[in-house]
């Protein structure tokens, strides 16, 4: 198996289990309806664990463009391979979302809430606020990359690393995920959102493209800065990239704060998760 196929399969597994728990929580006439946030966060952590077990030895199990870009920035991954990895992650996410759609096929028509259907595929804010939502995705992914760096700096008994990574996802979901559903992964959000747009889902409504840039831009910014932050503070490597990325992140967040005045409670978004 090639690393490209590994990333496709790993990301597909991530979305099958992660999107699957969102479907089970949101769709009507399923036994697992409304299980609560803890169940959703645990399932996403287990989804990451299974995906890392499956393809960690093949592709490194990035499963996330923000992770791929962060590793490239730190010199741990070849920039020439970045486009192929991101393409593989997007394909895997779309395929995984399509399989979740097929698995819950009778339940889409039984569910009237278009927002709940979209929440199976992609994330959305509990309170819509451009600055706050962007900050949540930046900060959540910043902590994801730092956590991955911390895990990588320690020696584990063989087989425990995927579990540690899964627990990191659970921790982020439980502590930081309630504001936007913690996409912290552009492929995880954009791939299934594309699937939502393309699939013949009864009464699905729109795919909320106006929000779609936040779970793409936010994780990329947060992941990139998390990578250079770790190198600077834990390795003592204060490179120009650290200062440039810091200024870019601060500038974009500042622009979002000064221009984004929208804030309202978005109904039906409580079950949207990473």
Secondary structure, DSSP 8 states (H G I E B T S, - for coil): --HHHHHHHHHHHHHHHHHHHHHHHHSTT-TTTT--HHHHHHHHHHHHHHHHHHHHHHH----SHHHHHHHHHTTSS-GGGHHHHHHHHHHHHHHHHHHHHHHTHHHHHH---HHHHHHHHS---SEE-HHHHHHHHHHHHHHHHHHHHHHHTS---TT-HHHHHHHHHHHHHHHHTTTT-----HHHHHHHHHHHHHS--TT-----TTTTTHHHHHHHHHHHHHHHHHHHHHH----HHHHHHHHHHHHHHHHHHHH----EE-TT-TT---
